[in-house]
Amino acid sequence: SRIGIVHGDSNETDAAQLTASALSQLMDSFYLILGPVGIPVNALLNDDSGMDITQVSRKAAFRILKSLVKVRSRRKQFLPCGITLQKLANLCKGESAATGVQGAVASRRKQLLKEIFDATTNAVGVAGQNTT
């Protein structure tokens, strides 16, 4: 996504494809970013390195969303990204409304959903869309 934004001034078509790919990956990784329901965050570890896969995915997701906020102009190639971001915001709303698990883990999950929703809302504003 950062490459797409920086590259956007020289080639809008390539920038749009790079950004769309990053957002597609973000959407595909949504439930990995949240982690398993009712299980502590560091439950998914890489066998080789021992790194927390959920945490790595989460950091990458926020980097993607933050890079979209740094777009200085409303380039037309980012308008389709608004649709994907809107879908991400809707996923956050839907997951946040879901009930079932209680306690500290559920509270942390809801907080994470709010953080993702807020970051997505900021990025959607840049893309010229509305999350309400």
NUSEMAR-599855 format. One record per residue (C-alpha): x, y, z; residue number from 0. Coordinates in Angstrom, 2 decimals. Example, Ala and Ser with C-alpha at 12.3 -4.5 7.8 and 13.67 -1.06 7.14 Angstrom:
% NUSEMAR-599855
NODE       c1       c2       c3  voza
NODE    12.30    -4.50     7.80     0
NODE    13.67    -1.06     7.14     1
This chain:
% NUSEMAR-599855
NODE       c1       c2       c3  voza
NODE     0.00     0.00     0.00     0
NODE     2.80     2.44     0.85     1
NODE     4.46     1.63    -2.47     2
NODE     1.17     2.26    -4.28     3
NODE     0.70     5.63    -2.65     4
NODE     4.25     6.82    -3.32     5
NODE     4.20     5.38    -6.84     6
NODE     0.82     6.97    -7.58     7
NODE     2.25    10.22    -8.86     8
NODE     4.23     8.48   -11.60     9
NODE     1.79     5.76   -12.65    10
NODE    -1.79     5.77   -11.36    11
NODE    -2.63     2.39   -12.87    12
NODE     0.22     0.59   -11.09    13
NODE    -0.52     2.46    -7.87    14
NODE    -4.17     1.40    -8.00    15
NODE    -3.22    -2.26    -8.54    16
NODE    -0.67    -2.26    -5.70    17
NODE    -3.08    -0.59    -3.30    18
NODE    -5.96    -2.87    -4.27    19
NODE    -3.72    -5.92    -3.70    20
NODE    -2.74    -4.68    -0.24    21
NODE    -6.37    -4.06     0.70    22
NODE    -7.43    -7.43    -0.68    23
NODE    -4.80    -9.09     1.49    24
NODE    -6.05    -7.09     4.46    25
NODE    -9.62    -8.27     3.88    26
NODE    -8.49   -11.89     3.48    27
NODE    -6.55   -11.66     6.75    28
NODE    -9.29    -9.98     8.80    29
NODE   -10.01   -12.94    11.08    30
NODE    -6.30   -13.73    11.43    31
NODE    -5.75   -10.14    12.56    32
NODE    -8.43   -10.52    15.22    33
NODE    -7.18   -13.88    16.38    34
NODE    -9.29   -16.85    17.45    35
NODE   -12.46   -16.05    19.40    36
NODE   -12.04   -16.54    23.15    37
NODE    -8.34   -17.41    22.98    38
NODE    -5.48   -15.16    24.11    39
NODE    -3.82   -13.17    21.34    40
NODE    -0.57   -15.14    21.17    41
NODE    -2.25   -18.46    20.39    42
NODE    -1.04   -18.54    16.77    43
NODE     2.74   -18.89    16.67    44
NODE     5.10   -19.52    13.77    45
NODE     6.70   -22.95    14.32    46
NODE    10.13   -21.85    13.09    47
NODE    10.55   -18.44    14.70    48
NODE     8.02   -18.52    17.53    49
NODE     6.66   -15.16    16.36    50
NODE     3.03   -14.33    17.07    51
NODE     1.39   -14.49    13.63    52
NODE    -1.67   -12.58    14.81    53
NODE     0.48    -9.71    16.09    54
NODE     2.54    -9.57    12.88    55
NODE    -0.66    -9.50    10.80    56
NODE    -2.17    -6.83    13.04    57
NODE     0.88    -4.54    12.69    58
NODE     0.81    -4.96     8.91    59
NODE    -2.91    -4.12     8.80    60
NODE    -2.42    -0.89    10.71    61
NODE     0.55     0.04     8.48    62
NODE    -1.66    -0.39     5.41    63
NODE    -4.44     1.73     6.89    64
NODE    -2.03     4.43     8.09    65
NODE    -0.39     4.64     4.67    66
NODE    -3.77     5.30     3.04    67
NODE    -4.35     8.21     5.41    68
NODE    -1.14     9.82     4.10    69
NODE    -2.53    10.29     0.59    70
NODE    -2.15    14.00    -0.03    71
NODE    -4.74    14.34    -2.75    72
NODE    -7.94    12.57    -3.71    73
NODE    -6.51    10.56    -6.56    74
NODE    -9.23     8.89    -8.55    75
NODE    -7.52     5.47    -8.41    76
NODE    -8.19     5.34    -4.66    77
NODE   -11.98     5.60    -5.03    78
NODE   -12.42     1.82    -5.59    79
NODE   -10.36     1.30    -2.43    80
NODE   -13.14     3.09    -0.57    81
NODE   -15.48     0.20    -1.37    82
NODE   -13.06    -2.34     0.10    83
NODE   -12.51    -0.14     3.14    84
NODE   -16.27     0.17     3.57    85
NODE   -16.50    -3.63     3.58    86
NODE   -13.79    -3.75     6.25    87
NODE   -15.68    -1.20     8.37    88
NODE   -18.83    -3.31     8.01    89
NODE   -16.94    -6.43     9.10    90
NODE   -15.79    -4.57    12.20    91
NODE   -19.34    -3.47    12.97    92
NODE   -20.69    -6.97    12.46    93
NODE   -18.03    -8.64    14.60    94
NODE   -18.41    -6.02    17.31    95
NODE   -22.17    -6.64    17.47    96
NODE   -21.70   -10.42    17.71    97
NODE   -22.16   -11.81    21.18    98
NODE   -21.08   -15.00    22.86    99
NODE   -17.69   -14.71    24.53   100
NODE   -17.38   -12.68    27.72   101
NODE   -14.49   -11.51    29.89   102
NODE   -11.12    -9.89    29.33   103
NODE   -10.47   -11.60    25.99   104
NODE   -13.81   -10.43    24.61   105
NODE   -13.14    -6.92    25.89   106
NODE    -9.73    -6.84    24.17   107
NODE   -11.29    -8.13    20.93   108
NODE   -13.93    -5.38    20.99   109
NODE   -11.22    -2.78    21.63   110
NODE    -9.21    -4.12    18.68   111
NODE   -12.30    -4.01    16.46   112
NODE   -12.84    -0.38    17.47   113
NODE    -9.21     0.46    16.66   114
NODE    -9.46    -1.19    13.24   115
NODE   -12.80     0.52    12.59   116
NODE   -11.36     3.93    13.55   117
NODE    -8.28     3.45    11.35   118
NODE   -10.52     2.28     8.50   119
NODE   -12.81     5.29     8.95   120
NODE    -9.81     7.61     8.66   121
NODE    -8.63     5.84     5.50   122
NODE   -12.15     5.84     4.02   123
NODE   -12.28     9.61     4.48   124
NODE    -9.24     9.92     2.25   125
NODE   -10.84     7.69    -0.38   126
NODE   -13.92     9.92    -0.45   127
NODE   -16.38     7.41     0.99   128
NODE   -18.66     7.46     4.04   129
NODE   -18.76     4.76     6.76   130
NODE   -22.14     5.64     8.27   131
